[in-house]
Amino acid sequence: MKYIFVTGGVMSGLGKGITCASIGRLLVDMGYRVVPIKIDPYINIDAGTMNPFQHGEVYVLKDGTEVDLDLGHYERFIGVELTSDHNITTGKIYRNVIEKERKGEYLGQTVQIIPHVTDEIKSWIRRVAEESGADVCLVEIGGTVGDIEGMPFLEAVRQMKNELKYEDFMLIHVTLVPLDTGGEQKTKPTQHSVKELRSLGLQPDAIVGRCVEKLKPETKRKISLFCDVPVEAVISNENVEDIYEVPLKFREEKFDEYIIKRLKLEKKPYKSEWEEIVKRLKSLKEEITIAIVGKYTHVRDSYISIVEALKHGGIVAGCKVKINWIESEDLEGKENVEIEGDGILVPGGFGRRGAEGKIRAIQYARENNIPFLGICFGFQLAVIEFARNVIGWEDANSGEFAKEGHLVIDLLPEQKKVKGLGGTMRLGEIEVTIVKGTLAYKLYGREKVYERHRHRYEVNPEYIEDLKRHGLVISGYSDGGRRVEIIEYPKNDFFIGTQFHPEFKSRPYNPAPIFVGFVKAALENKLKS
């Protein structure tokens, strides 16, 4: 087993996740099996209870684990399906150590960070790597070198370096190479970051410099000299038009060749599938605009999987997708709502704030026959909008933020006894049955699909027949027909909502069918208008 560890310096948000995913893609394209692991040093057990404003999107794995958005990048780039084991947090590690201590497994010992916590970290990494049957285990350590919560993980990496053969361990450090006011690339932040890493007993084998423009030869030489890495191991990671270009940029830098040499791997023929995807993406001429009406739009990472899924749909439909970000609260209280876009998408979310603005957007899409896609909370609000404005129930609402009226959306029965919040929603991949002859069936082309969920509320079964009688089509069910999964409004050209999150399974080489259909409908809407 070969291990590649990726650390970050200078500042957070540099793109370690994209760097990691791109390295994984390079190895996959050379025929190697890769297993990625993301270490998040926060004390939370998982990302499920985190506010999107602080942490961006909560990505859901097939087993229902709520994780950092970087694992979404791994799945999309590398082509793997991950589970809870592929995300390590401080909370998980300490929980395991404390449980072992309570069981008496450390009997007679004083339980400490070293060796007990670091041993738990190393044991977790090795177990996941070995059980995967992969050739390379790729481990990203979240945060920035120097963060106090990351220290036990970096110490575990230092120990693993000494326990593994030289050719079985590689450390890649991602740093910022900023420009000064005169446009000169400055290496001092990188030097200080590597100095911090060295103080912990770790020396990088390669440095990836995040920069606005391609690293100049003299910048590479300077980093090489002061940070003690070969010039060929100083890799430029400049800004690109699209994140899917990063693996190709790394190939131009011959990063793949350096990794192969450093880990003493056999060089294999390169597959060009990723190159073809990027080529198609860059050749798109037509452009459409999709209005995303959300409540976390100030932090665009909150909807990163949706943006990527729209892009994947655009590759198939033959068009670029431009996003018109609309904060749902801005639509509330307006007498007349007008939304600019060839299609309108209302994504997930929780709570009353901004909900009425989303309902106004859904009403605008339905009444003006604009292609509409509602996901999770957006799906639920579409049911409320229909009940209010088509059936005529002005008091139609969700049990999430109302106690009386026609609660067409209500708490899942099994949620009524739930006390805690972390990991207690209806989560993960669940079988959905699609009704033949519907738009959903036309998009998927099959009766059974498996999609990922993250919700506590559902369409209230008491009102299903009323909704159907007034023209709403229920085209997808789950749990033996008890739960509504997909709704449609056939009077419009394209109006669909899903309780599940199709964006979590969308890949550039295997786009989510609902997003393909939505983008195609938006393109048709633009061409006819």
N, C-alpha and C positions, 0 to 999 in steps of 0.2 A: 504493500500500500504506500502510495506517495501522498504526502500532505503539503498543501499550499495554504499558508495563513496570510490573510490580508488585513493590515491595520491602517489606521488613518491618523493624519497629523494636521496641525495648524488650526483647523476649524472643522465643525461638523457640516454635513450637507454637501460634501465634495463630490459625491457620486461613487462611494466605495461599492455600493450594491451593483451599480451598472458595470463598474470595473470587474467585480467578481463574476457577474453573470457573463460578461464578455470573454473573460479568461476561460470560463467553463465552456462557452460556445466554441472557442478556438480548439479546445481539446476534443469536444464532441465531433467537430468537423474533421479532426484527424483520426477519428475512429476510436477514441478512448471513452470509457464509461466514467461519468463524473457524479459524485454525490456531494451536494452543497449543504453546509450547515451555517446558520446565522446565530451568532452570539449577541444577545442584547443584555448589556450589564445592568439594566434597570431592575428594581426589586420586585416589580409586578410579576406575577406568574405568567401572564400573557398580555397581549396588547388590547384585549377585548374591552376593558373599562376605560381606555384612554380617549381623551377628547381629540377629534380630528384636527382641531386648531393647533394642538400641541405636537401631534405625532403623525399627522397625515392619515391616509387610508388604513383601515383595519382590513387586512386580507384574510380570507377564510380558506383553509386547506380542506382536502376531501374528507378528513376524519373529524372536521369541525373545529380544529384548533384556530384560534384567532391570533394572527401574527403581524409582524412588521411588513410593510409594503415591499421590502427588498426580496422577500420570498416569492412574491409575485413576479419580480424580474427574473429570478432563478427559473421559475417554472416556464415562463415565456421564452427565455433565451435558450435554456439548456434542454428543455423538452422533458422534464421529469415531473413526477407527482410526489409531493412531499407530505410529511405527517408531523405530528407534535415533536417527534424525536429530532427533527431537523432544525428545531428552534430551541436554543438554550438561553435561559434567563437566570439572573441571580436568584430570583424567587424560586425557580425550579431546583436549582442546585442546593440552596440552603434548606429548602423543604426536605429534600432527600437526605441531606446530612443530619438534620434534626430528627427525622423519622428513624434513621439508623441508630442515632444516639439513644433515643427513647426505647428502642428494641433491645439495647444492650450490645449492639455490634461493636462498639468501641469500648467495651467494658474495661475499666481500669485506666483508660487514657483521658488526657485532657484534650478535648476536641478543639482544634485550631484551624486557622486559614491554611497554614502549611503544617502537616501534609494533607489534612482531611478534606478541605474544600478543593484544593488543587487536584488531589487524587480523584475526587468525584468528577471534576471537569474533564480530566484526561480519560477517565474510564468511559464517560458518556461519548466523547468524540471517537474513541477507538471502537466502541461497540457499534455505533451507527455506521462508521466507515467499513468495518468488517462484515456486518450483516447485509450491507448494500451490494456486496460483490463487485464494487466499482474498482477502477484502476487508480483513480485520483480522488482524494477527499479535499474539498475546497472549503475553507473555514474563514468567514468574515467576522471580525471582532468589531462590534458597533461602538460608536462613540469616538473619542479622540485620545491618543496616547497622552497620559498625564491625568486623565479623569480618575478620581479616587475609586469609583465603583468598578472600573475596568482592571484594576491592579491584580486581583487574584487570577483573572483570565490570562493576562500577559505573563504572569509568573508560571502558570500551567504550560503556556507555549514555550517558555524558556526551558522548562524541565523536559518537555517533549523533544525539543531540539537536541538536548544532550542524550536522550534515550534512543533516538533514531539515527540511522546511518546518514552521512552527509548528503547522499544523493536522494534520500527519502524525505527530506525536509526543505521547504523553501519559504522564505518570508518576503512578502511584497508590501511596500509601504506607499500609501497614496497621500500626497501632500499638495499644498497650494503653491503655485508659482505666480504671484501677482505682478502687475505692471505698476511702475511708479508713474508720477505725473508726466514724465518725459517719454513714457512708452517703453522703458527698459524692463526686461524680465528680472525679477529679484529672487535670489536664491537663499537669502538669509532665513526666511521662515522655515524652509526645508531643512537647512543646516541645524537650526535649533530643535526642530521636531525629531530629527535623527539622533541628535545628542540626547534628547529625552529618552528615546528608545534604547540607546546604548546604555544609559544609566540603569536600565532594567535588565541588562544582560542580553539584549537582542540587537543583532546587526542585520539590516535588510540585505537581501540578495538582489533586489530590484527596487527601483523607485519610479512610481508613476506620477508625473507632474501634471496636475490639473491646471490648465491655463487658457487664456482667451485665444491666443494664437499659438501655432505650432512652436515647440521649444527650439530655440536656435542652437546651432552646434556649440557655440561658446558657452551657452547656458548649461547644456548637457555636460560639457567638459568641467565646468565649475562645480556642478553638483557631484560629478564623479570624483573629483579631487578632494572635496571637503567631506563627502559622505562615505568614501571608501567603497564605491561600487564601480564595476566596469562601465565605460561609456555606453556600451551596447545594452546595458541593463538600466539606463535612464530612458524612460519611455514617455513620449509626449502623449498627453490625453487632452487635446485642445477642444474647444467648443465645436459641436457639429450641429447640423440642421436637424438631425434625428438620432435618437439614442441607438437605433439599430445599426448605425454606421460604425459604432465604436469597435466591434470586433474586427472590421475591415481595416480601420485605422491602426489597430494593434498589429495586424498582419503586415501593413506597410512599414511599421517600425521593426518588423522581424521579432516581435515579442514571442510569438509562438516558437520560433527557432531557439530563442534563448532559454525558454522554459524547458523545451525538450532536452537541450544540452545540459542544463543545470540539474535536471532530475534523471538524466541518463535514460531517457525513454527512447524507444525506437521511432524514427520518423516514418509516418504513414501517409498514404495519398490523401490529399485534401478534397473534401466534398464541397460542392459549390452551392448547396441549397440556400444558405443564408445570403450569399452574394446575389443570387437571383431575386430573393425577396426585396433586398435593398434597391436593386436595379429597377424593379417594378415600382417600388415606392417613389423613387426619384423621377420616374418617367411619367407620372400622372399629370395630366394637363388640366382636366376639368376640376372645379372646386365647388364644394357646397358648404353651407354654414349650418351647424347644429347649435341650437340654443340649449344650454344646460342650465336648468333652473334649480339651483341648490341652496343650501343654507350654510355651507362652509366654503364658498367660492373664493374667499380671500386667501385660502390655502389650497392651491390647485392640486397638490399631492393627495388631497382628500378624495379625489375622483380619478386617480391615475389609471386604474384598471379599466374604467369606462372610456377614458380618452384613448387608451391603447386599443381597446376592442373596436372603437369607432374607426381607428386607423386600419385595423385588420379588415373591417368591413369595406373600407375604401379601396383596399388593394384588390378585392374581388369585384367591387362595383366599378372600379376604374376612375376613382376621383379622390382628390385630397379632401380632408375634412378640417374645416376651420371651426373653432369653438367661439361662440358668443356666450360669455359667462354672465349669468343674471342671478343676483342675490334675491331669493324669494321674498324676503321682507320688503324689498323695494316695490313689489307689486301690490302690497296690501294698502288699502285705503284709496287706491286710484279709481276714479270713476270709469275710465276707459283704459283697458289694457291692450297694448300692442306689442308683439314680440317679433323681433327680427330673426328669421331663420328659416331654412328650407325644411327643417324638422325640429321638433321640441322633445327633449328628454328630461324627465323628472326622476332623479336618482334617489337612493336610500337616505335615511336619516332617522332621527328620533325626536320626539317631543313636539310641543305645541308651536314653539317659535318658528315662524316662516311657513307654517303649514297652510294657512289661508292663501298666502301668495302662490304656493305651488298649486293649490286648487284653482285659482284664477288662471294660471298658465294652462292647466289641463282643459279648463272650460274653453279657453281661447283656441286651443288646438282642435278640440272636438267640434266647436261651432264653425270653425273656418276650414275644416277638412285638411289640416296640416298634419303630416305624418307624426305620430306620437308614440313614444316608448316610455312606459313607467316601470321602474324597478323597485321592488320591495315596498318601501314607504310610498314611493311614487305610484305603485300599483294600488296600494290601499287607498290613497287619496283620490285616485281615478274612480274607484268604486263610490266613494263619498260624493264626488262631484256628480256622478251619474244619478245617484239617489236624490240629490238635492235638485238638480236642474232638468232631469228627464222625468223621473218619477214624480217629483214635486214635494219631496220630504225636506222641508227647509231646515228641520232639526237633525238631519242625518249627520252622523259624526263617528268618531272612533272612541272606544273606551279608554284609549291612552290619554285623552285630554277632555273627556266629558263623562258625566255620570248618568245623564238622562237623554231622552230622544231616541231616534232610530239609530241605534249603535250598529251600523252595518259592518263595522270593523270592531272586533272585540278580542280580549285576551284569550290565548290558547288555553283550553281547559287544564292541561297539565302544568301550565305556568302559575295557576292560582295558588299553589302550595309552595312555590319557590320563594326562598328567603333571600339568598345571596344573588349578586349580579354577575360575578365573574364566571364565564363558561357555562351559563345556565339557560341560554336561549336555545331555540330549535336551530341546530347548527350542522353544517357539513352536507355531504352529498346524499341526496334522497331521490328515489325513483319517482318520476313523473309520467303519468299516462296521458297521452294526447288524443283528442277526439278527431277522428277522420273527417275530412271535408272542411276543416277549419284553416284559417290562415297559419296558425301554429304548426299544423300538420304539413302544410305546403312548405313551410320554412325548414322544418326538421326532416321531413320525408320518412318518419318512422313513428311508431306508436309509443315506444318506451324510451325515455331519455333520463340521464342522471345529472342533476344540477345541484349547485351548492347554495345553502340557505343560511340566513342570519336574521331571525325575527322572533318576537314574542306574541305578536297580534296576527289575526287572520280574518278572512271574510266570515262574518257571522252566519253559520248555517241556517239560522232562522229566516234569513232574508234572501237566500239564494233563488228561490222560485219567483219572488217578486222581481228581482233583478232580471232574471231570464224572461219573464213575461213582458217586461218593458223594452226588451231588445238587446240586453247585454248577453253576449255569448260566453259561456264558461267552456274554454277549450282545453284546459289541462287540470288534472286532479292528482292527488297523492293520497297515501294512507287508505287505500281501498275505496277511493271516491269520496272520502269524508272531507277532504280539504281542497279548497280552490287554489290552483297554482297559476293559471293563465286566464286572462279575460280579454275579450275583443269587442269592438263596436263595429259591426259589419257595414253600417251605413256610410262609414268613412273608408277612404282608400287604404289607409294603414293606421290602425289604432289598436295598440296591444300593450298589455301590462303583465309583468311576471312577478310572482311572490319571491322567486329565487333570483340569484345574481348570475346571469349568463356571462357577465364580463370576466368572472374569475376563471372560467375555463377557455377563454378565447386565446388563441395563439396566432402569430403572424402566418404560420404555415397551416393552421387549422382554425379559421375564424368562427366565432359563435354564430350560428345560423340566424338568430334573431337580430343581431347587429348587422349582418349582411343584408337582410331584408329591409331593415330600417334605413340603412344608408342608400340602398337602391331606390326605395320609395322617396327619400328626400331628394335624390338626384332627379327622379322623374317629375317631382313636384316643381323643381327649379326649371327644368326644361320646358314644362307646359305653361309656366307663368312668364 
